Amino acid sequence: MAAWSSRKLLRDVLLKSVVSNQLPGIRCFSSAPKIAPKIGHYSKKGRLLTGATIGLLIAGGAYVSTVDEATFCGWLFSATKLVNPFFALLDPEFAHNLGVSAAARGWVPREKRPDPSILGLEVWGRKFSNPVGLAAGFDKNAEAVDGLLALGFGFVEVGSVTPVPQDGNPKPRIFRLQKEGAVINRCGFNSEGIVVVAKRLGAQHGKRKLDETSSASASSNNEVKHGGKAGPGILGVNLGKNKTSEDAASDYVQGVHTLSQYADYLVINVSSPNTPGLRMLQGRKQLKDLVKKVQAARDEMQWGEEGPPPLLVKIAPDLSKEDLEDIAAVALTLHLDGLIISNTTISRPDPASKNPLASETGGLSGKPLFNLSTNILKEMYILTRVCLLVLLCYL
């Protein structure tokens, strides 16, 4: 691909050179008097520069054509590090949206190097090429699934998706704590809604199925294939409720009915601190009633051989020991497929507490959350005695 691009660039340069410069041996007929062109000092320099550029293009194209795809891929990922400081100068939410748009258009490096087999794992009958994934909150509206999976993630989770479109909280609502490696956000489930997301995922799913059919004859039947409904990677869909909704269960059920057919796993998000009353759904009775209704909605749908998508609950890192015991009891009683630990925190662990932006309302994520979320993970493992899928949330 790189060699083809270099050859195309060289062809364009040569074509422009032919159009703009008269080549020796070509006669031009005209009734105008012939005047010998005067070649100035700077014109000669320009021609020398053009010749040198063409020579470099030829040499570069020849070299790139001999480099294997994996090496070239490594160069691209290294080169992106030069651009990262630029994003830090932009408004946080603008930079976020710019990143999503770039991934949606394929303007990001594609990981061509295969994952080492030792990184592969199987959970719920789904084969993950590696255990590193992108949590919900980045691609909220499923705009860039293919581009994000192409970066090398083993799975990508989109959302949270609400039934009805909503703008979320007023801006500004994302704040960088650069020295602490953290972010505070109070986005408030800004979402384009399940209808838009369903159309987007449906179109992507159809395209992948077509690609898989056309390439089926070229693949070996004995080859172990990783991935799921998102093609090379696993796709999770994170469901949320609308801010003004009075029936939370109805919102989650609507999300299941509309989006579960495109998901390798589903997530009930009851732990965002930016939707009023949402975290109250983590209580034992409230959570049990909610999960039972969502499970019933999922199980009443028609499924193929692989069965319905696994159902997980995403919990907060700010829960007491009693809260964790209640959630563990519900998870075991109702046979939940997993828990996601954890969402953002309303606390301000050191060193984030010393940052002037720590007073901003919202959930904090990043390095200061590591110890808190890891402790919650340990407690839930002890309470459930099972290995649960773990995600560290970005937003």
N, C-alpha and C positions, 0 to 999 in steps of 0.2 A: 504493500500500500504506500509506504514511504517512498519507495523507488518510483512508483507510478506518479506520485505527486511531484517529485523532483523533475521527472521527464516532462510532465505537463507544463510546469513552470518554465523549463528551458525552452520548450516549443513556443510558448507564448512570447518569451523574450526575443527569440529569433524571428518570430513572425512580425513583431513590432519593428525590429531592426530592418527587415526587408521592406516594410511599408514606408518607413521614415527615411531610409538611406538608399541611394542609388547604387546597386551592386555593379562591379566591373564586368564588362562583357555584355551589358544590356544597353541597347541603343534606344534613345527616346527621340521621336520625331515631332518637331514643332515648327510652326512658321515664325515663331519669335526669334530674334537674333540670338545667336549662341554667345553666351558670355561665360568665360571660364570662372568657376567658383573660386573664391578666395578662402583658404582654410586658415583661420586664425590660430593663435597660440592656445586659447582656451578650448577651441574645437578639437585640437589634437589631444589635449588632456582628457576631454570628454570621451574621445574614441578609445584612448588607452584604458580609461576607467571601465568603459563598457566591455571591452575585450577581457579585462581582468575579471569582471563580474561573471561574464559568460564562462570563463575558464573555471572559476570557483564553483559555479553551478554544475558544470560537467563533472568536476572532480568530486563535489559533494554528492551528486546523484549516483556516481559510480561507487562511492564508498558506502553510502546508505544501502544500496542494492545488495551489498555483500554482508550487511549486518543482519543477524537473525532477529525475528520479531520480538522475542523476549527482551533482548538487549535494548532495542529501540524503545520498547514500552517503558523500560526502566528509566531511560533518558527523559521521556515525557513527564513521568511522575516527579523526577528530580527538578525539572524545569519549572513545574508549577509552584515550587517553593519560592521562586523569585517573585511571584505575583501575590503571594499571601499578605505581605506587609501593606499592599495597596488597599486590600479590603478593610484593614483596621482603620483606615482614614475615612471610611464611609460611614454614614448612619447605619446602626446595627440592623434595623429591619430592611433597609434598602439593600445592604450587602447580602442579607439572607435571601431576599427575593431574587437578587442578581444570580446568586449561586443556584437557586432552583431553576431559573430560566436557562442558565448555561447547561445544566444537566439535562433539562428537557429537550434542548436542541442538539445535544450530543457534542457540545463544546467543552468536553472534559476528556482527560486521558482514558483510554480503555485498557483494562488489565488483561493482557494476553497470556501472561504466565500462569500455567495451571497451578492450583493449590496443591501442596504436598498431601499425599493420601492420608498422612497421620492426622491432618486437621479435619478430615471428614467425620461426620457423625450422623446418626439417625435418631430422630425424635418423632413420635407419633406416626411412624411409617414414612416420614418425609426425610429425604437425604439432603443434608446441609454440606456444602463443599468446605465450609469453614465456620467457626462459631462466632465470628465478628459481624455484627449487624448494625443497621441504622435505626434508631428508635423513632417512634412517632413524634411529630412536632416539627420536623424539618420539611418533609413533603406532605403538607397537610391535605392537599387536594389531588394527590396521585398524578401530578403533572410530569414527574421525572423518574418513574420507576425503572425504565430500561437504562437510562443514563446512570443512575445511582448504582444499580446492580453491576453495570459494566465497570465501575470503579473497583470492583473486587469484593464487595460485601457478600457475605453468605446469605443474608436476608435483609429485607427492607420492610419497615412498617409504616404505612401511610395513615394520616389522620392527625388528631381526632376529627371524625366526620359527624356532623350534626344533621338531623332530618331536614330542617329548614335552613336556608342560607342565613348567616349572620355575620356582622362585621367584627364582632369582638369588642374589646375595650378601646377607649380613646387612645390616640397616639400622643406622645411617645410611650411605648410599652415594652421596649427591650433595652436593657442597659448592660454595658460591658464593664466588668471588673477585671481589667487587663492584667494587673500585677498578680492577682489571685487566681487567674485562669478560670474565671467564673462568669456566669450570665444570670441576670435577674429578668424575668419576663412576667407580664400580666396580660398576655394576648387575649385570653378569654374565649377559647374555642372559635377563633375566626375561621369560617368554613364556607365553601361554595355550596354545600348541601349534598345530600346523598344522590339526588338525581344526576347532577353534573358529574360527580365522582363515578357513579355507576356507568354512565355513558363512556367516560374516559377509560375506565378499567375494561369495559366490554370491548371497546375498539382495540385496546392493547392485547387483550386475550385472543381475539380473533386473528390478529396479525401474527401472534406467536404460533398459534395452531397451524396457520398456513405455512409459516416458515418451517415448522417441525415436520409437516407432511412432505414438503418439497425436499428436505434434507434427510428423510428417513432412510432412503436407499443407500446413502453414502456412509451411514453410521453402522458400526458393528453391533450385532445383536447381543454379544457377550459383554459389551461395554457397560460399566456401572455409571448410570446417569444421575447427576445431582440436580436438584431443583424441584420446582412445583409448577403452580399455575402462572408464575411469573417467568417461566422459561428456565434460565440458568440459575436462578436464585429463588428463595422462599419469600412469599409475599404475605405480610400480616396486615390486617385492617383493624384500626383502632376506632371504636365507636364512642361517641359522646352524646350528651343531651343538650337541648337548647336552653338558653338562659331563662327564658320566660315560660318554659314548659312546666306544667303542674303534675304531669304523669311521666316520671322518669322511665319507668319500665316500658311504656308505650314507645318512647323514643328509641330505646335500645332494640326493642323487638322490630321496629320499622327498619332499623339499620341492618339487622340480621336478614330480614326478608329480601332486602334490596341488594346487599353487598356480599353476603356470605358465599355466593356461587363463584366469586372471583378470588376468594381468600384461602390461603393455606392454613391460616389460623386467625381466630377472632379475639379481640380484646375488649373487655368492658372497662372503660376508664371511669373510675369513681373517686379519683384521687387528685385531680387538678385543684390547686388552691384558688383558681381565678374564676370559677363559676360558683356563685352563692349557693350554699346548701349541698353542694355535690359530695363533699367528704362525709356528710352525715350518712350517706348510703353505705359506708363501711361498717356500720353497726351490725351486730349479729342478725337481728330480725330483719332489718332493711335489706342487708346483703343477701340473706337466704331467700327472701321473697323475690328479689330482683333476679338472682341467678336462676331460680326455678322457672321463671317466666321466659327468660332468654333461652335457656336450654330447651324448653318445650317448643318455642318458636323455631329453633334450629332443627330439632329432631322431627318435626312434622313435615319438613320439606323433603322432596325426593332427592336421593343421593345415589351416586354410582358405587362401584366396587370399593373405592377408597373411603367411602363414608363421609359423614359431615366434618367440617373443619373443627379442630380442637378449640375449646373455649377457655380463655384465661382472664384473670382479673388483675388490674394494675392498682397497686396500693401505694400509700404515702409513706415517707420515711419518718413522719412525726407521730407515729402511733405509740400508745402506751403498751405495756406488757399485756394488759387485759384485752386491749383491742386486737393485738396480734393473736392471742389465744382464741378470740371469737372468730376471726377470719380463718384461722387454721381449722377450727371445728367445722365451719361451713364448707371449706374446700374439701375436707375429707368426707363429710357426710354426703355432699352432692357430687363427689367424684370429679371435681374440677380438673382440667387437664394441666393447669399450671398457674403460677402467679408471676407477675412481672414486678420486680423490685429494683428500683423504686421510681416514683415520680419526683418532682422537685420539692424542695423543703421551704417552709415559711420561716424556719429559723435561720440564723446567720452565724454558722460555725466560723471560728477563727481560721485563717486571718481575714475572712470576708467582713467580719463585724467591724473592723477598723477602717473600712473603705467608706468615704462620704456617701456613696451610692447605696450603702447597706440599708438606709432608711426608706428606699423605694419599696412600695408594695409589690408583692408578686412572689413567684417561686424561684428559688436559687438552684442552679445546676452547675456542674463543673467540679474541679478538684476539691473544693471544701466539702462537697457532699460525699466524697468517697468513703470516709470512715463511718459516717452515719448510715449510708445505704448498705455497706458491708455488714455492719452489726445487725441490721434488720434481716439481711439475708441469712446470717448465722442463726438468729432466733427462729426464723420461719423454718429453716431446715431441721432444727431440733424439734420443733413442734409438730412437723408433718412427717419427718423421717423419710422424705422422698426428695429426689433431685428435681428441682423446678427450673423452667426456662428463666434465664436472668437477662434483663435489659437494664442498662443505665440510661436514664432519660436525658435527652438534649434540651427539650423545651417542654 
